[in-house]
Structure formats: C-alpha cells, structure tokens
C-alpha cells in the first residue's frame, strides 16, 4: 500500500514512531504511551519518541521562565510613613 502511495521508504515501525511522538507532543504521559505501544519498559517507549527542535526549544524556554520566577527577588512591603 505504501508503495502505491509513493512512500516506498516508509516502514510499519516508522508509523509507530510518528504516532507515539505525536501522542507525546499532545501531552500524553510516557506511562500511557508504554501501554498503548505494548512495550514492557519505558526505555523501549522512549526510543520511539522524537521531539522536534521547536518542542525542545519551547521546553527550554518554559524551564527558563520558571527559574526566572523562582529567582526573582520578592518585594518587601512598603514602609508605612506617618505624617503629622
């Protein structure tokens, strides 16, 4: 079938890699992906996941933003000024 469609280079497992990667990109937990794929270990499932550069960059940006919030100095309450 793939030859008829002009995708001779595709193998059945290529579609598994793509499917599991798309599930992961959609936020499906790796533990659920392991069950979907029928793998016995998380290591086997992780070999199927291929996040693209944009996903990796976005993850790094999210982590940097989180660290920025944690490192930001907390402001002290303004002093109370009493006038006469």
Secondary structure, 3 states (H helix, E strand, C coil): CCCCCCCCCCCHHHHHHHHHHHHHHCCCCHHHHHHHHCCCCHHHHHCCCCCCHHHHHHHHHHHHHHHHHHHCCCCCCCCCCCCC
